[in-house]
Structures are given as structure tokens and as C-alpha cells.
Amino acid sequence: MGVKLGYRVVKQLTPEEKAVKEAREKIIRANRKLKSSEAYKLKKEKRAAKAAKRKERLAKKKASPNFKPKETVPKEKRVSHKNKSPTTPHVSSVKQFRRERDAARKSAATARKANTQALQANRAEIKKALAAGKKPPHKIASKVTRPKRTTVKSMHKKRSAAKAAAAAAAE
């Protein structure tokens, strides 16, 4: 269980203890300051040594016989590489799933539409040939296509209603 608010008692320090605590904190602060300044000095020295080494290396490179100075490119001709952002934007998995699902549904719908149109055209040709008294073309078979979700739902409702009616008639 936790401590109830307002019941925690902070220890009251005596004047001697306060003085000791302040002196201790002062010493710690001074030590910290000294340490950071020493570390900064060391860092500065390292940086200066590195720069000197780099200058020496460059001088040696320039003195070598196979040194070729780089040609400076004018500012107008320089290639800018400012835009480092990816060309394809990030798409969340949900959005990707929805896109795929919608594309699948759309392709199924177009397939259904094409199938029904072909069937209707074939039936019309058969009717026309029979009316004219000619030999009708072959009746094309309907391709198996997945029904729409709404059609599936309505079929399921009809089936369950028929089962309920059959069960009521049996009783």
C-alpha cells in the first residue's frame, strides 16, 4: 500500500546538520566544476592535436608529385541534394489491407458485370435467331463468380427464414 498524502514527515535538520550539509554540497559542486573544466581542457587539446595532424597530412599530400588539386565547381552548376525524404510515402497496414480488399472487390464486380453482359448478349442473339427462324448460336455457360456481400447476406437471411418456417410447420 502507498503512503497517504500529507502523512510523510520530512526530517527537520538542526543548524549544525544544515551547516554540514551545505558545506558538503559546496565541495561537491566545486569538484564537479573542476572535473568538467579539466575534461573541457583535455577535449580542447585533443581537438588541437587532431587539427595539427590533419594540417600535416594535407601538407604532405600537396607536396607529393602525383597530387591533383580538385577543380572547384561554380555555385550555379553544383548539384543540390536537399530533399532526402523517401519517394514512396509510408502506408499503414490497415490502409494497405483496405486498398487490397477494395481492389479485389472491384475486380470481382467487373468480372461479374462482364459475365452478365456476355450472357445477356448471348440470350438476345438466341431470341433474335429463333424469331427469324434461323439456327440459334450455342448457349454459353455462366462462369462461376463470387456473389456480392449484400447478395450473400440476403441469401443467408432467406435461408434462415426458410429454416424457421420449416421448423414452425413441423411443430
KEVEXMAR-607582 format. One record per residue: residue number from 1; residue in three letters; x negated, y negated, z negated of N, C-alpha, C, O in turn. Coordinates in nm, 2 decimals, always signed. Each point is the difference from the previous one (the first is absolute). Layout:
residues N
nr / rest / n_u / n_v / n_w / ca_u / ca_v / ca_w / c_u / c_v / c_w / o_u / o_v / o_w
NUM / ALA / X / Y / Z / X / Y / Z / X / Y / Z / X / Y / Z $
...
This chain:
residues 171
nr / rest / n_u / n_v / n_w / ca_u / ca_v / ca_w / c_u / c_v / c_w / o_u / o_v / o_w
1 / MET / -0.08 / +0.12 / +0.00 / +0.08 / -0.12 / +0.00 / -0.09 / -0.12 / +0.00 / -0.11 / +0.00 / -0.05 $
2 / GLY / +0.16 / -0.11 / +0.11 / -0.07 / -0.12 / +0.01 / +0.01 / -0.09 / -0.12 / +0.08 / +0.03 / -0.09 $
3 / VAL / -0.16 / -0.13 / +0.08 / +0.01 / -0.09 / -0.11 / +0.10 / -0.10 / +0.03 / +0.01 / -0.06 / +0.10 $
4 / LYS / +0.08 / +0.03 / -0.20 / +0.11 / -0.10 / +0.02 / -0.07 / -0.14 / +0.01 / -0.09 / -0.03 / -0.07 $
5 / LEU / +0.15 / -0.05 / +0.15 / -0.05 / -0.13 / +0.02 / +0.02 / -0.08 / -0.13 / +0.10 / +0.00 / -0.07 $
6 / GLY / -0.21 / -0.08 / +0.03 / +0.01 / -0.08 / -0.11 / -0.05 / +0.07 / -0.13 / -0.01 / -0.06 / -0.10 $
7 / TYR / -0.02 / +0.19 / +0.11 / -0.05 / +0.07 / -0.12 / -0.15 / +0.02 / +0.00 / -0.06 / +0.05 / -0.10 $
8 / ARG / -0.01 / -0.09 / +0.21 / -0.14 / +0.01 / +0.01 / -0.07 / -0.11 / -0.08 / +0.03 / -0.12 / +0.03 $
9 / VAL / -0.11 / +0.15 / -0.12 / -0.07 / -0.10 / -0.08 / -0.14 / -0.02 / +0.05 / -0.08 / +0.10 / +0.00 $
10 / VAL / +0.04 / -0.22 / +0.03 / -0.14 / -0.04 / +0.04 / -0.08 / -0.03 / -0.12 / +0.05 / -0.07 / -0.09 $
11 / LYS / -0.16 / +0.13 / +0.08 / -0.09 / -0.01 / -0.12 / -0.05 / -0.15 / -0.01 / -0.05 / -0.05 / +0.10 $
12 / GLN / +0.07 / -0.01 / -0.21 / -0.05 / -0.14 / -0.02 / -0.14 / +0.01 / -0.05 / -0.04 / +0.07 / -0.10 $
13 / LEU / -0.05 / -0.14 / +0.17 / -0.14 / +0.00 / -0.03 / -0.04 / -0.11 / -0.10 / +0.06 / -0.10 / -0.01 $
14 / THR / -0.15 / +0.14 / -0.08 / -0.05 / -0.10 / -0.10 / -0.09 / -0.10 / +0.07 / -0.05 / +0.04 / +0.11 $
15 / PRO / +0.02 / -0.15 / -0.16 / -0.09 / -0.10 / +0.06 / -0.14 / +0.06 / +0.03 / -0.06 / -0.03 / +0.11 $
16 / GLU / +0.01 / +0.12 / -0.20 / -0.13 / +0.06 / +0.03 / +0.00 / +0.09 / +0.12 / -0.08 / +0.00 / +0.09 $
17 / GLU / +0.19 / +0.08 / -0.08 / +0.02 / +0.09 / +0.11 / +0.02 / -0.07 / +0.13 / -0.05 / +0.04 / +0.10 $
18 / LYS / +0.12 / -0.16 / -0.11 / +0.02 / -0.08 / +0.12 / -0.13 / -0.05 / +0.05 / -0.02 / +0.00 / +0.12 $
19 / ALA / -0.06 / -0.05 / -0.21 / -0.13 / -0.05 / +0.04 / -0.09 / +0.10 / +0.06 / -0.07 / -0.02 / +0.10 $
20 / VAL / +0.07 / +0.15 / -0.15 / -0.08 / +0.11 / +0.05 / +0.05 / +0.03 / +0.14 / -0.08 / +0.03 / +0.09 $
21 / LYS / +0.22 / -0.02 / -0.07 / +0.06 / +0.03 / +0.13 / -0.04 / -0.10 / +0.11 / -0.04 / +0.03 / +0.11 $
22 / GLU / +0.05 / -0.16 / -0.15 / -0.04 / -0.11 / +0.09 / -0.14 / +0.01 / +0.04 / -0.04 / -0.02 / +0.12 $
23 / ALA / -0.05 / +0.04 / -0.21 / -0.15 / +0.01 / +0.02 / -0.02 / +0.12 / +0.10 / -0.08 / -0.01 / +0.09 $
24 / ARG / +0.14 / +0.12 / -0.12 / -0.01 / +0.12 / +0.08 / +0.04 / -0.03 / +0.15 / -0.07 / +0.04 / +0.09 $
25 / GLU / +0.19 / -0.10 / -0.08 / +0.05 / -0.03 / +0.14 / -0.09 / -0.10 / +0.07 / -0.02 / +0.01 / +0.12 $
26 / LYS / -0.04 / -0.11 / -0.20 / -0.09 / -0.09 / +0.06 / -0.13 / +0.06 / +0.06 / -0.04 / -0.03 / +0.11 $
27 / ILE / -0.01 / +0.13 / -0.19 / -0.12 / +0.08 / +0.04 / +0.03 / +0.08 / +0.12 / -0.08 / +0.00 / +0.10 $
28 / ILE / +0.19 / +0.07 / -0.10 / +0.05 / +0.08 / +0.12 / +0.01 / -0.09 / +0.12 / -0.05 / +0.04 / +0.11 $
29 / ARG / +0.11 / -0.16 / -0.12 / +0.02 / -0.09 / +0.11 / -0.14 / -0.04 / +0.06 / -0.02 / -0.01 / +0.12 $
30 / ALA / -0.07 / -0.03 / -0.21 / -0.13 / -0.04 / +0.04 / -0.08 / +0.11 / +0.07 / -0.06 / -0.02 / +0.10 $
31 / ASN / +0.07 / +0.14 / -0.15 / -0.06 / +0.12 / +0.06 / +0.06 / +0.02 / +0.14 / -0.08 / +0.03 / +0.10 $
32 / ARG / +0.21 / -0.04 / -0.09 / +0.06 / +0.02 / +0.13 / -0.04 / -0.10 / +0.10 / -0.03 / +0.03 / +0.12 $
33 / LYS / +0.01 / -0.16 / -0.16 / -0.04 / -0.11 / +0.08 / -0.14 / +0.03 / +0.05 / -0.03 / -0.02 / +0.12 $
34 / LEU / -0.06 / +0.06 / -0.21 / -0.14 / +0.02 / +0.03 / -0.01 / +0.12 / +0.10 / -0.08 / -0.01 / +0.10 $
35 / LYS / +0.15 / +0.12 / -0.12 / +0.00 / +0.11 / +0.09 / +0.04 / -0.03 / +0.14 / -0.06 / +0.03 / +0.10 $
36 / SER / +0.17 / -0.11 / -0.09 / +0.05 / -0.04 / +0.13 / -0.10 / -0.09 / +0.07 / -0.02 / +0.01 / +0.12 $
37 / SER / -0.04 / -0.10 / -0.19 / -0.10 / -0.09 / +0.06 / -0.12 / +0.08 / +0.05 / -0.06 / -0.03 / +0.11 $
38 / GLU / +0.02 / +0.13 / -0.19 / -0.12 / +0.08 / +0.04 / +0.04 / +0.08 / +0.13 / -0.08 / +0.02 / +0.09 $
39 / ALA / +0.20 / +0.04 / -0.09 / +0.04 / +0.08 / +0.11 / +0.01 / -0.09 / +0.13 / -0.04 / +0.04 / +0.11 $
40 / TYR / +0.08 / -0.17 / -0.13 / +0.01 / -0.09 / +0.11 / -0.14 / -0.03 / +0.06 / -0.02 / -0.01 / +0.12 $
41 / LYS / -0.07 / -0.02 / -0.22 / -0.14 / -0.03 / +0.05 / -0.06 / +0.12 / +0.07 / -0.06 / -0.02 / +0.11 $
42 / LEU / +0.09 / +0.14 / -0.16 / -0.05 / +0.12 / +0.07 / +0.06 / +0.01 / +0.14 / -0.07 / +0.04 / +0.10 $
43 / LYS / +0.19 / -0.06 / -0.09 / +0.07 / +0.00 / +0.13 / -0.06 / -0.10 / +0.10 / -0.02 / +0.03 / +0.11 $
44 / LYS / +0.00 / -0.15 / -0.16 / -0.06 / -0.11 / +0.08 / -0.14 / +0.05 / +0.05 / -0.03 / -0.02 / +0.12 $
45 / GLU / -0.05 / +0.07 / -0.21 / -0.13 / +0.05 / +0.04 / +0.00 / +0.11 / +0.11 / -0.07 / -0.01 / +0.10 $
46 / LYS / +0.16 / +0.10 / -0.12 / +0.02 / +0.11 / +0.10 / +0.04 / -0.06 / +0.13 / -0.05 / +0.04 / +0.11 $
47 / ARG / +0.15 / -0.13 / -0.11 / +0.04 / -0.07 / +0.12 / -0.11 / -0.07 / +0.08 / -0.01 / +0.01 / +0.12 $
48 / ALA / -0.07 / -0.08 / -0.20 / -0.12 / -0.07 / +0.06 / -0.10 / +0.09 / +0.06 / -0.05 / -0.02 / +0.10 $
49 / ALA / +0.03 / +0.13 / -0.17 / -0.10 / +0.10 / +0.05 / +0.05 / +0.07 / +0.13 / -0.07 / +0.02 / +0.09 $
50 / LYS / +0.20 / +0.00 / -0.09 / +0.06 / +0.06 / +0.12 / -0.01 / -0.10 / +0.12 / -0.03 / +0.05 / +0.11 $
51 / ALA / +0.06 / -0.18 / -0.14 / -0.01 / -0.10 / +0.11 / -0.14 / -0.01 / +0.05 / -0.03 / -0.01 / +0.12 $
52 / ALA / -0.07 / +0.02 / -0.21 / -0.14 / -0.01 / +0.04 / -0.04 / +0.12 / +0.09 / -0.07 / -0.02 / +0.10 $
53 / LYS / +0.12 / +0.14 / -0.14 / -0.03 / +0.12 / +0.07 / +0.06 / -0.01 / +0.14 / -0.06 / +0.04 / +0.10 $
54 / ARG / +0.18 / -0.09 / -0.09 / +0.07 / -0.02 / +0.13 / -0.07 / -0.09 / +0.09 / -0.02 / +0.02 / +0.12 $
55 / LYS / -0.03 / -0.14 / -0.18 / -0.08 / -0.10 / +0.08 / -0.12 / +0.07 / +0.05 / -0.04 / -0.03 / +0.12 $
56 / GLU / -0.03 / +0.10 / -0.20 / -0.12 / +0.07 / +0.04 / +0.02 / +0.10 / +0.11 / -0.08 / +0.00 / +0.10 $
57 / ARG / +0.19 / +0.08 / -0.11 / +0.03 / +0.09 / +0.10 / +0.04 / -0.06 / +0.14 / -0.05 / +0.04 / +0.10 $
58 / LEU / +0.12 / -0.16 / -0.11 / +0.03 / -0.07 / +0.12 / -0.12 / -0.06 / +0.07 / -0.01 / +0.00 / +0.12 $
59 / ALA / -0.08 / -0.05 / -0.21 / -0.13 / -0.06 / +0.06 / -0.08 / +0.11 / +0.07 / -0.06 / -0.02 / +0.10 $
60 / LYS / +0.06 / +0.14 / -0.16 / -0.08 / +0.11 / +0.05 / +0.07 / +0.05 / +0.14 / -0.07 / +0.03 / +0.09 $
61 / LYS / +0.20 / -0.03 / -0.09 / +0.07 / +0.03 / +0.12 / -0.02 / -0.09 / +0.11 / -0.02 / +0.04 / +0.12 $
62 / LYS / +0.02 / -0.17 / -0.15 / -0.03 / -0.11 / +0.10 / -0.14 / +0.01 / +0.05 / -0.03 / -0.03 / +0.12 $
63 / ALA / -0.06 / +0.07 / -0.20 / -0.15 / +0.01 / +0.04 / -0.03 / +0.12 / +0.09 / -0.09 / +0.00 / +0.07 $
64 / SER / +0.18 / +0.10 / -0.07 / -0.02 / +0.12 / +0.08 / +0.01 / -0.03 / +0.15 / +0.07 / -0.09 / +0.03 $
65 / PRO / -0.15 / +0.16 / +0.05 / +0.00 / -0.03 / +0.15 / +0.13 / +0.03 / +0.07 / +0.03 / -0.06 / +0.10 $
66 / ASN / +0.04 / +0.16 / -0.15 / +0.13 / +0.04 / +0.07 / +0.12 / -0.07 / -0.06 / +0.11 / +0.06 / +0.01 $
67 / PHE / -0.13 / -0.17 / -0.07 / +0.12 / -0.08 / -0.05 / +0.07 / -0.08 / +0.11 / -0.06 / -0.07 / +0.07 $
68 / LYS / +0.19 / +0.09 / -0.07 / +0.08 / -0.07 / +0.10 / +0.10 / -0.09 / -0.08 / +0.09 / +0.06 / -0.07 $
69 / PRO / -0.09 / -0.19 / +0.08 / +0.09 / -0.08 / -0.07 / +0.15 / +0.02 / +0.06 / +0.01 / +0.00 / +0.12 $
70 / LYS / +0.08 / +0.00 / -0.21 / +0.14 / +0.01 / +0.04 / +0.05 / -0.12 / +0.07 / -0.03 / -0.11 / -0.05 $
71 / GLU / +0.10 / +0.12 / +0.16 / +0.06 / -0.12 / +0.06 / +0.12 / -0.04 / -0.07 / +0.09 / +0.08 / -0.03 $
72 / THR / -0.08 / -0.21 / +0.01 / +0.12 / -0.05 / -0.08 / +0.11 / -0.02 / +0.10 / -0.02 / -0.06 / +0.11 $
73 / VAL / +0.14 / +0.10 / -0.14 / +0.12 / -0.01 / +0.08 / +0.07 / -0.13 / -0.03 / +0.02 / -0.02 / -0.12 $
74 / PRO / +0.01 / -0.06 / +0.22 / +0.08 / -0.12 / -0.04 / +0.13 / +0.03 / -0.06 / +0.06 / +0.10 / +0.02 $
75 / LYS / -0.01 / -0.20 / -0.10 / +0.12 / +0.02 / -0.08 / +0.12 / +0.04 / +0.08 / +0.09 / +0.07 / -0.04 $
76 / GLU / -0.08 / -0.13 / +0.16 / +0.11 / +0.02 / +0.09 / +0.01 / +0.15 / +0.05 / +0.11 / +0.05 / +0.02 $
77 / LYS / -0.23 / +0.01 / +0.00 / +0.00 / +0.14 / +0.05 / +0.00 / +0.10 / -0.10 / +0.00 / +0.12 / +0.03 $
78 / ARG / -0.01 / -0.15 / -0.16 / +0.00 / +0.09 / -0.11 / +0.13 / +0.08 / -0.01 / +0.11 / -0.06 / +0.02 $
79 / VAL / -0.12 / +0.19 / -0.05 / +0.12 / +0.08 / -0.01 / +0.05 / +0.00 / -0.15 / -0.07 / +0.02 / -0.09 $
80 / SER / +0.20 / -0.05 / +0.08 / +0.06 / -0.02 / -0.13 / +0.06 / +0.14 / -0.04 / +0.07 / +0.06 / +0.07 $
81 / HIS / -0.10 / -0.02 / -0.19 / +0.06 / +0.12 / -0.06 / +0.08 / -0.03 / -0.12 / -0.01 / +0.07 / -0.10 $
82 / LYS / +0.09 / -0.17 / +0.11 / +0.08 / -0.04 / -0.12 / +0.11 / +0.09 / -0.04 / +0.01 / +0.03 / -0.12 $
83 / ASN / +0.06 / +0.02 / +0.22 / +0.12 / +0.09 / -0.04 / -0.05 / +0.14 / -0.02 / -0.02 / +0.08 / +0.10 $
84 / LYS / +0.01 / -0.04 / -0.22 / -0.04 / +0.14 / -0.04 / +0.12 / +0.09 / -0.04 / -0.02 / +0.11 / -0.04 $
85 / SER / +0.14 / -0.17 / +0.05 / +0.12 / +0.08 / -0.04 / +0.03 / +0.11 / +0.10 / -0.03 / -0.01 / +0.12 $
86 / PRO / +0.08 / +0.12 / -0.17 / +0.03 / +0.12 / +0.09 / +0.10 / -0.04 / +0.11 / +0.10 / -0.08 / -0.03 $
87 / THR / -0.11 / +0.14 / +0.14 / +0.09 / -0.04 / +0.11 / +0.14 / +0.07 / -0.02 / +0.10 / -0.06 / +0.04 $
88 / THR / -0.10 / +0.18 / -0.10 / +0.13 / +0.07 / -0.02 / +0.04 / -0.03 / -0.14 / -0.07 / +0.02 / -0.10 $
89 / PRO / +0.19 / -0.08 / +0.08 / +0.05 / -0.03 / -0.14 / +0.03 / +0.13 / -0.07 / +0.04 / +0.10 / +0.05 $
90 / HIS / -0.05 / -0.11 / -0.19 / +0.03 / +0.12 / -0.08 / +0.15 / +0.02 / -0.01 / +0.08 / -0.09 / -0.02 $
91 / VAL / -0.04 / +0.22 / +0.05 / +0.14 / +0.03 / -0.01 / +0.02 / +0.10 / -0.11 / -0.07 / +0.10 / -0.01 $
92 / SER / +0.17 / -0.13 / -0.08 / +0.02 / +0.08 / -0.11 / +0.06 / +0.14 / +0.04 / +0.06 / +0.01 / +0.11 $
93 / SER / -0.07 / +0.09 / -0.19 / +0.04 / +0.13 / +0.04 / +0.15 / +0.01 / +0.02 / +0.05 / +0.07 / +0.08 $
94 / VAL / +0.03 / -0.15 / -0.16 / +0.14 / -0.01 / +0.01 / +0.04 / -0.05 / +0.14 / +0.09 / +0.05 / +0.07 $
95 / LYS / -0.16 / -0.16 / -0.03 / +0.03 / -0.07 / +0.12 / -0.03 / +0.09 / +0.12 / +0.07 / +0.01 / +0.10 $
96 / GLN / -0.19 / +0.06 / -0.11 / -0.04 / +0.10 / +0.10 / +0.10 / +0.11 / +0.01 / +0.04 / +0.04 / +0.12 $
97 / PHE / +0.01 / +0.01 / -0.23 / +0.10 / +0.11 / +0.00 / +0.13 / -0.05 / +0.07 / +0.06 / +0.07 / +0.09 $
98 / ARG / -0.02 / -0.19 / -0.12 / +0.12 / -0.06 / +0.06 / -0.01 / -0.01 / +0.15 / +0.09 / +0.03 / +0.07 $
99 / ARG / -0.21 / -0.08 / -0.03 / -0.02 / -0.02 / +0.14 / +0.01 / +0.13 / +0.08 / +0.06 / +0.01 / +0.10 $
100 / GLU / -0.13 / +0.10 / -0.16 / +0.00 / +0.13 / +0.06 / +0.14 / +0.05 / +0.01 / +0.04 / +0.06 / +0.10 $
101 / ARG / +0.04 / -0.07 / -0.21 / +0.13 / +0.05 / -0.01 / +0.09 / -0.07 / +0.10 / +0.08 / +0.07 / +0.07 $
102 / ASP / -0.09 / -0.20 / -0.06 / +0.08 / -0.08 / +0.10 / -0.03 / +0.04 / +0.14 / +0.09 / +0.01 / +0.08 $
103 / ALA / -0.22 / +0.01 / -0.05 / -0.04 / +0.04 / +0.13 / +0.05 / +0.14 / +0.04 / +0.05 / +0.02 / +0.11 $
104 / ALA / -0.05 / +0.07 / -0.21 / +0.06 / +0.13 / +0.03 / +0.15 / +0.00 / +0.02 / +0.05 / +0.07 / +0.09 $
105 / ARG / +0.02 / -0.15 / -0.17 / +0.14 / -0.02 / +0.02 / +0.03 / -0.06 / +0.14 / +0.10 / +0.04 / +0.06 $
106 / LYS / -0.18 / -0.14 / -0.02 / +0.03 / -0.07 / +0.12 / -0.02 / +0.10 / +0.12 / +0.08 / +0.00 / +0.09 $
107 / SER / -0.19 / +0.08 / -0.10 / -0.03 / +0.10 / +0.11 / +0.11 / +0.10 / +0.01 / +0.04 / +0.04 / +0.11 $
108 / ALA / +0.01 / +0.00 / -0.23 / +0.11 / +0.10 / +0.00 / +0.13 / -0.06 / +0.06 / +0.07 / +0.07 / +0.08 $
109 / ALA / -0.05 / -0.19 / -0.11 / +0.12 / -0.07 / +0.06 / -0.01 / -0.01 / +0.15 / +0.10 / +0.02 / +0.07 $
110 / THR / -0.22 / -0.06 / -0.02 / -0.01 / -0.02 / +0.14 / +0.01 / +0.14 / +0.07 / +0.06 / +0.01 / +0.11 $
111 / ALA / -0.11 / +0.09 / -0.17 / +0.01 / +0.14 / +0.05 / +0.15 / +0.04 / +0.01 / +0.04 / +0.06 / +0.10 $
112 / ARG / +0.03 / -0.09 / -0.21 / +0.15 / +0.04 / +0.00 / +0.07 / -0.08 / +0.11 / +0.08 / +0.06 / +0.07 $
113 / LYS / -0.11 / -0.19 / -0.06 / +0.06 / -0.08 / +0.10 / -0.02 / +0.05 / +0.14 / +0.09 / +0.01 / +0.08 $
114 / ALA / -0.22 / +0.02 / -0.05 / -0.04 / +0.05 / +0.13 / +0.08 / +0.13 / +0.03 / +0.04 / +0.02 / +0.11 $
115 / ASN / -0.04 / +0.07 / -0.21 / +0.07 / +0.13 / +0.02 / +0.15 / -0.02 / +0.03 / +0.05 / +0.07 / +0.09 $
116 / THR / +0.02 / -0.15 / -0.17 / +0.14 / -0.02 / +0.02 / +0.03 / -0.07 / +0.14 / +0.10 / +0.04 / +0.06 $
117 / GLN / -0.19 / -0.13 / -0.02 / +0.02 / -0.07 / +0.13 / -0.01 / +0.10 / +0.11 / +0.07 / +0.00 / +0.10 $
118 / ALA / -0.17 / +0.09 / -0.11 / -0.03 / +0.11 / +0.10 / +0.12 / +0.09 / +0.01 / +0.05 / +0.03 / +0.11 $
119 / LEU / +0.01 / +0.01 / -0.23 / +0.11 / +0.09 / +0.00 / +0.13 / -0.07 / +0.06 / +0.07 / +0.06 / +0.07 $
120 / GLN / -0.05 / -0.19 / -0.11 / +0.11 / -0.07 / +0.06 / -0.01 / -0.01 / +0.15 / +0.10 / +0.01 / +0.07 $
121 / ALA / -0.22 / -0.04 / -0.02 / -0.02 / -0.02 / +0.15 / +0.03 / +0.14 / +0.06 / +0.07 / +0.00 / +0.11 $
122 / ASN / -0.12 / +0.11 / -0.17 / +0.02 / +0.13 / +0.06 / +0.15 / +0.04 / +0.00 / +0.05 / +0.05 / +0.10 $
123 / ARG / +0.02 / -0.08 / -0.21 / +0.15 / +0.03 / +0.00 / +0.07 / -0.08 / +0.10 / +0.09 / +0.05 / +0.06 $
124 / ALA / -0.13 / -0.18 / -0.04 / +0.07 / -0.09 / +0.10 / -0.02 / +0.06 / +0.14 / +0.09 / +0.00 / +0.08 $
125 / GLU / -0.22 / +0.04 / -0.05 / -0.03 / +0.06 / +0.13 / +0.09 / +0.13 / +0.03 / +0.05 / +0.01 / +0.10 $
126 / ILE / -0.04 / +0.07 / -0.21 / +0.08 / +0.12 / +0.01 / +0.15 / -0.04 / +0.03 / +0.06 / +0.06 / +0.09 $
127 / LYS / -0.01 / -0.15 / -0.16 / +0.14 / -0.05 / +0.02 / +0.02 / -0.05 / +0.14 / +0.10 / +0.03 / +0.07 $
128 / LYS / -0.20 / -0.11 / -0.02 / +0.01 / -0.06 / +0.13 / +0.00 / +0.11 / +0.11 / +0.08 / -0.01 / +0.10 $
129 / ALA / -0.17 / +0.11 / -0.12 / -0.01 / +0.10 / +0.10 / +0.13 / +0.09 / +0.00 / +0.05 / +0.04 / +0.11 $
130 / LEU / +0.01 / -0.01 / -0.22 / +0.12 / +0.07 / -0.01 / +0.12 / -0.07 / +0.06 / +0.08 / +0.06 / +0.07 $
131 / ALA / -0.08 / -0.19 / -0.09 / +0.11 / -0.09 / +0.06 / -0.01 / +0.00 / +0.15 / +0.10 / -0.01 / +0.07 $
132 / ALA / -0.23 / +0.01 / -0.02 / -0.02 / -0.01 / +0.14 / +0.01 / +0.14 / +0.07 / +0.01 / +0.02 / +0.12 $
133 / GLY / +0.00 / +0.09 / -0.21 / +0.01 / +0.13 / +0.05 / -0.13 / +0.07 / +0.05 / +0.00 / +0.09 / +0.08 $
134 / LYS / -0.11 / -0.15 / -0.14 / -0.13 / +0.06 / +0.04 / -0.05 / +0.09 / -0.12 / +0.06 / +0.00 / -0.10 $
135 / LYS / -0.18 / +0.06 / +0.13 / -0.06 / +0.09 / -0.10 / -0.06 / -0.09 / -0.11 / -0.09 / -0.09 / +0.03 $
136 / PRO / +0.13 / +0.10 / -0.15 / -0.06 / -0.09 / -0.11 / -0.14 / +0.04 / -0.03 / -0.04 / +0.11 / +0.01 $
137 / PRO / -0.04 / -0.21 / -0.06 / -0.14 / +0.03 / -0.04 / +0.00 / +0.08 / -0.13 / +0.10 / +0.01 / -0.07 $
138 / HIS / -0.21 / +0.05 / +0.04 / -0.01 / +0.08 / -0.12 / +0.02 / -0.09 / -0.13 / -0.04 / -0.11 / +0.00 $
139 / LYS / +0.11 / +0.17 / -0.09 / +0.02 / -0.07 / -0.13 / -0.13 / +0.01 / -0.08 / -0.05 / +0.11 / -0.03 $
140 / ILE / +0.00 / -0.23 / -0.01 / -0.13 / +0.00 / -0.07 / +0.03 / +0.03 / -0.15 / +0.10 / -0.04 / -0.06 $
141 / ALA / -0.19 / +0.11 / -0.01 / +0.01 / +0.03 / -0.14 / -0.03 / -0.12 / -0.08 / -0.10 / -0.07 / +0.03 $
142 / SER / +0.17 / +0.06 / -0.14 / -0.03 / -0.11 / -0.09 / -0.13 / +0.03 / -0.08 / -0.01 / +0.12 / -0.06 $
143 / LYS / -0.08 / -0.21 / +0.05 / -0.12 / +0.02 / -0.08 / +0.03 / -0.01 / -0.15 / +0.08 / -0.08 / -0.04 $
144 / VAL / -0.15 / +0.16 / -0.03 / +0.02 / -0.01 / -0.15 / -0.07 / -0.12 / -0.05 / -0.12 / -0.02 / +0.01 $
145 / THR / +0.20 / -0.07 / -0.07 / -0.05 / -0.12 / -0.06 / +0.04 / -0.01 / -0.14 / +0.11 / +0.05 / -0.04 $
146 / ARG / -0.19 / -0.12 / -0.04 / +0.04 / -0.02 / -0.15 / +0.10 / -0.11 / +0.00 / -0.01 / -0.10 / +0.05 $
147 / PRO / +0.12 / +0.13 / -0.12 / +0.11 / -0.10 / -0.01 / -0.04 / -0.11 / -0.09 / -0.10 / +0.01 / -0.08 $
148 / LYS / +0.17 / -0.12 / +0.09 / -0.03 / -0.12 / -0.08 / +0.03 / +0.03 / -0.15 / +0.07 / +0.10 / -0.03 $
149 / ARG / -0.13 / -0.18 / -0.06 / +0.02 / +0.03 / -0.14 / +0.15 / -0.02 / -0.04 / +0.05 / +0.07 / -0.08 $
150 / THR / +0.01 / -0.17 / +0.14 / +0.14 / -0.02 / -0.03 / +0.09 / +0.11 / +0.05 / +0.10 / +0.04 / -0.07 $
151 / THR / -0.14 / +0.02 / +0.18 / +0.08 / +0.12 / +0.06 / -0.02 / +0.11 / -0.10 / +0.10 / +0.07 / -0.02 $
152 / VAL / -0.22 / -0.04 / -0.03 / -0.03 / +0.11 / -0.09 / +0.09 / -0.02 / -0.12 / +0.06 / +0.09 / -0.06 $
153 / LYS / -0.06 / -0.22 / +0.01 / +0.08 / -0.03 / -0.13 / +0.15 / +0.03 / +0.02 / +0.06 / +0.06 / -0.08 $
154 / SER / -0.01 / -0.10 / +0.20 / +0.14 / +0.02 / +0.03 / +0.03 / +0.14 / +0.01 / +0.11 / +0.05 / -0.04 $
155 / MET / -0.20 / +0.03 / +0.11 / +0.02 / +0.14 / +0.02 / +0.00 / +0.07 / -0.14 / +0.08 / +0.09 / -0.03 $
156 / HIS / -0.16 / -0.13 / -0.06 / -0.01 / +0.06 / -0.13 / +0.13 / -0.03 / -0.08 / +0.05 / +0.09 / -0.07 $
157 / LYS / +0.00 / -0.22 / +0.08 / +0.12 / -0.03 / -0.07 / +0.12 / +0.08 / +0.05 / +0.08 / +0.05 / -0.07 $
158 / LYS / -0.07 / -0.03 / +0.21 / +0.10 / +0.08 / +0.06 / +0.00 / +0.15 / -0.05 / +0.10 / +0.06 / -0.04 $
159 / ARG / -0.23 / -0.01 / +0.03 / -0.02 / +0.14 / -0.04 / +0.05 / +0.02 / -0.15 / +0.07 / +0.09 / -0.03 $
160 / SER / -0.12 / -0.19 / -0.05 / +0.04 / +0.01 / -0.14 / +0.15 / -0.01 / -0.02 / +0.06 / +0.06 / -0.09 $
161 / ALA / +0.01 / -0.15 / +0.17 / +0.14 / -0.02 / -0.01 / +0.07 / +0.13 / +0.05 / +0.10 / +0.04 / -0.06 $
162 / ALA / -0.15 / +0.02 / +0.16 / +0.06 / +0.13 / +0.05 / -0.01 / +0.11 / -0.10 / +0.09 / +0.08 / -0.02 $
163 / LYS / -0.21 / -0.08 / -0.05 / -0.02 / +0.11 / -0.11 / +0.10 / -0.03 / -0.11 / +0.06 / +0.10 / -0.05 $
164 / ALA / -0.05 / -0.22 / +0.01 / +0.09 / -0.04 / -0.11 / +0.15 / +0.04 / +0.04 / +0.07 / +0.05 / -0.09 $
165 / ALA / -0.03 / -0.07 / +0.21 / +0.13 / +0.03 / +0.05 / +0.02 / +0.15 / +0.00 / +0.11 / +0.05 / -0.03 $
166 / ALA / -0.21 / +0.02 / +0.08 / +0.00 / +0.15 / +0.00 / +0.02 / +0.06 / -0.14 / +0.07 / +0.09 / -0.03 $
167 / ALA / -0.15 / -0.15 / -0.07 / +0.01 / +0.04 / -0.14 / +0.13 / -0.03 / -0.06 / +0.06 / +0.08 / -0.07 $
168 / ALA / +0.00 / -0.19 / +0.11 / +0.14 / -0.04 / -0.05 / +0.10 / +0.10 / +0.06 / +0.10 / +0.03 / -0.07 $
169 / ALA / -0.11 / +0.00 / +0.19 / +0.09 / +0.09 / +0.07 / -0.01 / +0.14 / -0.06 / +0.10 / +0.08 / +0.00 $
170 / ALA / -0.22 / -0.04 / -0.04 / -0.02 / +0.14 / -0.05 / +0.06 / +0.02 / -0.14 / +0.04 / +0.11 / -0.04 $
171 / GLU / -0.02 / -0.22 / -0.03 / +0.05 / +0.01 / -0.14 / +0.15 / +0.01 / +0.00 / +0.06 / +0.00 / -0.11 $
